[in-house]
């Protein structure tokens, strides 16, 4: 006795009553197509997640490099370190040339802070990096008088929302005079 797993009796491929066969063939083709599309979307999703991780990692690295770049200048140049330290504590003691060097250094610091501010706003860097960088720069504002002079001279170089953010921090500083409004 033989057992047939699939009976082809009454199977009509062409002609009348062949609709069922063609509908099943179309259904099978659709199932295979949907499965292939699902697999492709899944692979693209995984690639997208990996790319996002890589971009976040690169943004984190870029932020660290920018935040540390100005420190490297101080390590490499003792006279600049001395000028900056004087500019931090008693900016009025610097001559015009040294103030230019010091304020340019401070400008680099503010640019780094601004960069990390926007990277944080975009969610591109870990919040821990932002918290550390932000606290460090706020500490400089509150403990180093030279930053008040710097901001009064260069605040127009920064746009909102970062400008307003820094303005609020200077406003918190006790006895701080508000810098002049931009022209």
N, C-alpha and C positions, 0 to 999 in steps of 0.2 A: 504494500500500500504506500503510495507516495502522497506526501502532503504538499500542497501548493501554498506558498506564503502570499503570493500575489496572483490574483486571478485576472487574466486578460480577456476572459470571455465577455463578449458584449462591448469591448472597448472600441470606440469609434474615434479615430484620429482626424479623419477628414469627412466632410459631408454633414448630413443632418445628424443631430444628437451628439455632435463632437464638442459642444459648448462647455460641458463639464470638464473635459480634458484640458481645454485651453484656459479655462478659468483657474484650474488647479496649477497649471504651468505658470500663469501670470502671478498667482499668489506666491508660489515658490520663488519666482524671480524677485518679487517685491520684498519678501522676507530676507532673501540674501542681500538685496540692495540696502535695506534698512540696517541690517547687521553690519555691513561694510561701512555705512555712513556713521553708525554709532562708534565703531572701532576707530575710525579716522578722527572723529570729534574727541574721543577719549585720549588718543595720542596727542592731539593738538592741545588739549587741556593740560596734560602732563608737561608738555614742552613749554607751554605758557607759564606754568607754575615754576618750572626750573629757571626760565628766563627772568621771571620776577625776582626770584631769590638772588640770582646773579647780579641783577641791576641794583637791588638793595645793598648787596655786599659791596659793589663798586661805589655806590653813593656813600656808604659808610667809610670806605677807605679814602675816597676823595675828601670827605669832610675832615677826617683825621689829618690828612696831609695839609689841607688848608689851615686848619687850626694850629698845627705845629710849625708851619713854614716860618712864621715870624720869630719863633723861639730859636730856630736854627740860626737866624741872623745874629742873635745875641750871643749864642754859644761861639760862633765863629769870629765875632768882632768885639773885642773888649772895649774899645772906645765907644762903639755904638751902645753897648750895654750900660756904660757909665752915663752917656747922654740921656738914654731912655730913663734910667733910674732917677736922674736929676729932674727930667721932664715930668715924671710921675708925681714927684713930691713937691718940687718948687719950680714950676715951669717958667716963672718970671726970671729965674737965675740964668736961663739959657740965652745965648746970643742968637741973632736971627738965623744964622746958618745951622746951629745946633737945634734950634726949634724946628726948622724945616726937616731935619733928619728925624727928630723925635715925632713930630706930627705925622710924617709919612709912615713911620713905624706904627703909630696908633691907627692910622687910616687902614693899614693892612689888618690890624686886629679887628677893627669894626667891619671890614669887608668879610673877614672870616666868620664873624658873629652873624652878619647878615646872611651869608651863604647857608650856614647851619640853620638859621631861623626859617628860611624858605624850604630847605630840605625837610625840616621837621614838619612844617605846615603841609607839605606834600605827602608826608608819611614815608619818606624815602630813607630815613635813618632811624636807628633805634632811639626811643625816647630817652634812654639812659645817657646817650651821647649828648642829646640836646640839653638835658637837665644839668649835666656837668659843665658844658660850655656856657650855658646861659648864666648859671650861678657864678662862674669864674668872671665873666664880663660884668655882671652886676656888682660883684665885689670890687672890681677895679673902679667902677663909677663911684662907689660909696667910700672907697679908702684912698684913692689917688686923685689929688686935686688937679693934676695935669689934664685929666679927661674932661673936666668942666671947661677948661680953656679950649681944648681940642674941639669939643662939641659946639661951643659957641662960634668957632671959626668955620667948621666943616659940616655942620648939620644939614645944610642945604644939598649936600652931595648924596643924601640918602632919601629914598622915597617911601611913601606909605605902602604897606602898613608897618614896615620895620621902623621908619622914622618916628611914628607915633608911639610905638612900643618903647623905644629908647627914651623918647621925651617923657613918658610916664615914669621911667626909672629915675631920670634926673629930677623930676618933680618930687619924688619920694625923698630925695637926698635933702637932709636938713640944711636950711640956709642957702640952698642953691638958687641962684638967679636964673630966671628963664632966659634961654638964648633968644636973640632977636628973631623976629619972624622973617621968612624968606621974602625976597623982593617980589 
